[in-house]
């Protein structure tokens, strides 16, 4: 079992953690607290942009549905007349300098999630220096910045924070990394504007969210067929996301016989990774598909998903935005 798998099993109660996790978690907690204090006192300065900044993130390691929620927020902003753009670190890519993505970005350079969002027609800028990357969006005509996975990136000042929670796994053992999945203490939840629960039952004060995908898109030529058309069929299911089992379970719930193939999050796929020695359909997440199109086979399919949230979430979000001086100007 890999170190990553060992830690995940310990975080969610399936096995014991190595002893060294606990002193490292204590040290990590001290560093997190000091960093937060330095920003609060102004000794480390956040960069304020002349536009509203909405941050979508989480306090746990691994996937919780941040990117689908980011896209849903962007779509809602557009419907209300805004010109939003997304800023991301570009995790998994080699590019470090602030970069505004073109129409055909390379996921090996800029990361898989930014490529996914750019493929949906969203202006995206990446870079370790997120304020500088966000400025590229403003220079390109955007009037709202949505920060994907930006909750812990305090250098970019924000107006609204949205924290996504994994409804199934929640917070595991509620310990800080590496003794648990938490990037920040649970008390951080009291400071965010919205808590969104992805899957399972939302708890008090949380906004329920569901990820829904009803069609598959062929990697080779882009034609589509319904997910229901795979019902009763045996397929290879591929997922290199923070919680692959969610993808496998969603397919199985629609009557598909799933052969699961989990990979580490942000895995850089090669043709050999998907050489299963048969002609069964291969279904993969949209995030993984952006890395496999260059060597796609006719029976490989991506499964795009959309985040579904109640209308009152968007009403509350835009009510807050309308009170921001940067939005009014």
C-alpha positions in Angstrom: 0.0 0.0 0.0 1.3 3.4 -1.0 1.9 6.1 1.7 -1.1 8.1 0.3 -3.3 5.1 0.6 -2.1 4.4 4.1 -2.8 7.9 5.2 -6.3 8.0 3.7 -7.1 4.6 5.3 -6.0 6.1 8.7 -7.9 9.3 8.2 -11.2 7.6 7.6 -11.0 4.9 10.2 -9.9 1.9 8.2 -6.5 1.4 9.8 -3.9 2.9 12.2 -1.7 5.8 11.2 2.1 5.8 11.5 3.2 7.3 14.8 5.2 10.1 13.2 2.0 11.6 11.8 1.0 13.1 15.2 4.1 15.2 16.0 4.1 16.5 12.3 0.4 17.4 12.7 1.1 19.4 15.8 3.9 21.2 14.0 1.6 21.8 11.0 -1.0 23.3 13.3 1.5 25.8 14.7 2.6 26.9 11.2 -1.1 27.3 10.1 -1.9 29.4 13.2 1.2 31.6 12.9 0.5 32.2 9.2 -3.2 33.2 9.9 -2.1 35.5 12.7 0.5 37.3 10.5 -2.2 38.0 7.8 -4.7 39.2 10.5 -2.1 41.6 12.0 -1.1 42.9 8.6 2.5 41.7 8.8 1.8 39.6 5.7 -0.3 41.6 3.3 -3.1 40.4 1.1 -3.5 41.9 -2.3 -6.9 43.6 -2.8 -8.2 43.6 -6.4 -10.6 46.3 -7.7 -13.4 43.8 -8.3 -15.3 41.2 -6.3 -13.4 38.0 -5.4 -15.2 34.8 -4.6 -13.2 31.9 -3.3 -14.3 28.3 -3.6 -12.3 25.8 -1.6 -12.3 23.3 1.2 -10.5 22.5 4.5 -9.8 18.9 3.7 -7.2 17.3 1.4 -8.6 15.6 -1.7 -11.5 16.2 -3.9 -14.8 17.5 -2.6 -16.4 18.9 -5.8 -14.7 22.4 -5.9 -14.3 22.6 -9.6 -18.0 21.7 -10.5 -19.1 24.3 -7.9 -16.7 26.9 -9.4 -18.2 26.3 -12.8 -21.7 26.6 -11.4 -20.9 29.9 -9.7 -19.4 31.2 -13.0 -22.4 30.2 -15.0 -24.7 31.9 -12.4 -22.6 35.1 -12.6 -22.9 35.2 -16.3 -26.6 34.8 -16.2 -26.7 37.9 -14.0 -24.6 40.0 -16.4 -21.2 39.6 -14.9 -18.0 38.7 -16.8 -16.3 36.2 -14.4 -12.9 34.6 -14.8 -11.3 31.8 -12.8 -7.9 32.0 -11.2 -6.1 28.7 -10.2 -2.7 27.7 -9.1 -2.6 25.2 -12.0 -1.7 22.2 -9.7 -0.1 19.3 -11.7 1.2 21.6 -14.4 4.8 22.7 -15.0 4.0 26.4 -15.7 4.8 28.6 -12.7 4.5 32.1 -14.1 1.1 33.8 -14.3 -0.5 32.7 -17.5 -3.8 33.4 -19.3 -4.9 30.2 -20.9 -5.5 30.1 -24.6 -8.1 28.0 -26.5 -6.0 24.8 -26.5 -4.0 24.6 -23.3 -1.7 21.7 -22.5 -2.7 20.0 -19.2 0.9 19.0 -18.6 1.8 22.7 -18.5 -1.2 24.3 -16.8 -2.9 21.5 -15.0 -6.0 19.4 -15.7 -8.7 21.4 -13.8 -7.8 24.7 -15.5 -8.0 22.9 -18.9 -11.4 21.5 -18.0 -12.7 24.9 -17.1 -11.2 26.6 -20.2 -12.8 23.8 -22.3 -16.1 25.0 -20.9 -15.5 28.4 -22.3 -14.4 30.1 -19.1 -11.5 32.6 -19.0 -8.8 31.0 -16.8 -5.5 32.3 -15.5 -3.0 30.2 -13.6 0.1 30.8 -11.5 1.6 30.5 -8.1 1.3 34.3 -7.8 -2.5 34.3 -7.8 -3.0 38.1 -7.5 -0.8 38.5 -10.6 -2.7 35.8 -12.4 -6.0 37.3 -11.4 -4.8 40.7 -12.8 -4.5 39.0 -16.2 -8.2 38.2 -16.0 -9.1 41.8 -15.2 -6.9 43.1 -18.1 -8.8 40.7 -20.3 -12.1 42.2 -19.4 -13.3 40.2 -16.5 -15.2 42.0 -13.7 -15.4 39.2 -11.1 -12.6 36.7 -10.1 -13.5 33.3 -8.8 -10.6 31.5 -7.1 -10.7 27.7 -7.5 -9.2 26.0 -4.5 -8.2 29.3 -3.0 -9.4 29.0 0.6 -5.9 28.8 2.1 -4.3 31.2 -0.3 -4.6 34.3 1.9 -2.4 36.5 -0.2 -5.4 37.1 -2.5 -7.9 39.1 -0.5 -11.4 37.8 -0.9 -14.9 39.1 -0.4 -16.9 35.9 -0.2 -15.7 32.4 0.8 -17.5 29.2 -0.1 -16.3 25.9 1.5 -17.2 22.6 -0.1 -17.6 19.6 2.3 -17.6 16.0 1.2 -21.0 14.8 2.4 -19.9 11.1 2.6 -16.5 11.3 4.3 -17.1 14.7 6.1 -13.8 15.5 8.0 -12.6 12.0 8.7 -10.9 11.8 12.1 -11.0 15.7 12.3 -7.2 15.9 12.7 -4.8 18.2 10.9 -2.4 16.9 8.2 -0.8 14.4 8.1 -2.6 12.8 11.1 -5.9 13.6 9.4 -7.3 15.2 6.3 -7.7 18.8 7.6 -5.8 21.6 6.0 -7.1 23.9 8.7 -8.9 23.4 12.0 -12.7 22.8 12.0 -13.2 26.2 13.6 -12.3 27.7 10.2 -15.8 26.8 9.0 -17.3 29.5 11.2 -15.5 32.1 9.2 -16.7 31.2 5.7 -19.7 32.8 4.1 -21.2 29.5 2.7 -20.8 25.8 3.6 -21.8 23.6 0.7 -22.3 19.8 1.3 -21.6 17.7 -1.8 -23.6 14.5 -1.6 -25.2 12.7 1.3 -27.4 14.8 3.7 -26.5 18.4 4.3 -26.3 19.3 8.0 -27.6 22.4 9.7 -26.3 25.6 8.0 -25.1 23.7 5.0 -26.2 24.2 1.4 -27.0 20.8 -0.4 -25.2 20.1 -3.7 -25.5 17.2 -6.1 -23.2 16.4 -9.0 -25.3 15.2 -12.0 -24.1 13.7 -15.3 -26.6 12.3 -17.8 -24.5 11.9 -20.9 -21.1 10.7 -22.0 -18.9 12.4 -24.7 -16.6 10.4 -27.0 -13.0 11.6 -26.6 -12.2 10.8 -30.2 -14.8 12.9 -32.0 -17.0 14.5 -29.4 -20.3 12.8 -30.2 -22.6 12.1 -27.2 -24.7 9.3 -25.9 -26.8 9.0 -22.7 -25.4 7.4 -19.6 -28.6 5.4 -19.5 -27.5 3.7 -22.7 -24.6 2.0 -20.8 -27.0 0.4 -18.3 -26.5 -3.3 -18.1 -23.1 -3.1 -19.8 -19.7 -3.9 -18.4 -17.3 -0.9 -18.5 -13.9 0.2 -17.3 -14.3 3.2 -15.1 -11.2 5.5 -14.7 -10.8 8.2 -12.1 -7.8 10.1 -11.0 -9.6 12.4 -8.6 -9.5 13.0 -4.9 -12.3 10.5 -4.2 -12.5 8.0 -7.1 -15.1 5.8 -5.4 -17.7 8.6 -5.8 -17.4 8.3 -9.6 -17.6 4.5 -9.6 -20.6 4.5 -7.3 -22.5 7.1 -9.4 -22.0 4.9 -12.5 -23.1 1.7 -10.6 -26.2 3.5 -9.3 -27.3 3.9 -13.0 -27.1 0.1 -13.6 -23.6 0.0 -15.1 -21.4 -2.9 -14.2 -18.2 -1.1 -13.2 -14.6 -2.4 -13.4 -13.0 0.3 -11.2 -9.5 1.7 -12.0 -8.6 4.4 -9.4 -5.4 6.5 -10.0 -3.7 9.1 -7.8 -5.3 12.6 -8.0 -3.9 14.5 -11.1 -2.3 11.4 -12.5 -0.5 12.0 -15.8 -2.0 9.3 -18.0 -0.2 7.4 -20.7 -1.7 5.1 -23.4 -0.5 2.0 -21.5 -2.4 3.1 -18.4 -5.7 2.4 -20.2 -4.6 -0.7 -22.2 -7.0 -3.3 -20.7 -6.7 -5.9 -23.5 -10.4 -5.7 -24.6 -12.8 -3.5 -26.3 -15.1 -2.7 -23.4 -16.1 1.0 -23.1 -13.8 3.1 -20.9 -15.7 5.8 -18.9 -13.6 8.5 -17.2 -14.2 11.8 -15.5 -14.0 15.0 -17.6 -10.9 16.1 -15.6 -9.1 12.9 -16.7 -10.3 13.1 -20.3 -8.4 16.4 -20.9 -5.2 14.4 -20.4 -6.2 11.4 -22.6 -7.6 13.1 -25.8 -4.2 13.0 -27.6 -4.2 9.2 -27.7 -8.0 8.5 -27.4 -9.6 5.4 -28.7 -13.1 5.3 -30.2 -14.6 3.5 -27.2 -13.3 6.0 -24.6 -15.8 8.4 -23.1 -15.8 11.3 -20.6 -18.7 11.9 -18.2 -19.2 15.6 -17.6 -21.0 16.6 -14.5 -22.8 19.7 -13.3 -23.3 20.9 -9.8 -27.0 21.3 -8.8 -27.7 23.7 -5.9 -30.9 25.3 -4.6 -32.0 28.7 -6.0 -31.8 30.3 -2.6 -28.1 29.7 -2.5 -27.6 31.9 -5.6 -30.0 34.4 -4.2 -28.0 34.7 -1.0 -24.7 34.8 -2.9 -25.8 37.7 -5.1 -27.4 39.5 -2.3 -23.9 39.6 -0.6 -22.3 40.6 -3.8 -24.6 43.6 -4.3 -23.5 44.9 -0.9 -19.8 44.9 -2.0 -18.3 48.4 -2.9 -16.3 46.7 -5.7 -19.5 45.3 -7.2 -21.4 48.6 -6.9 -18.6 50.5 -8.7 
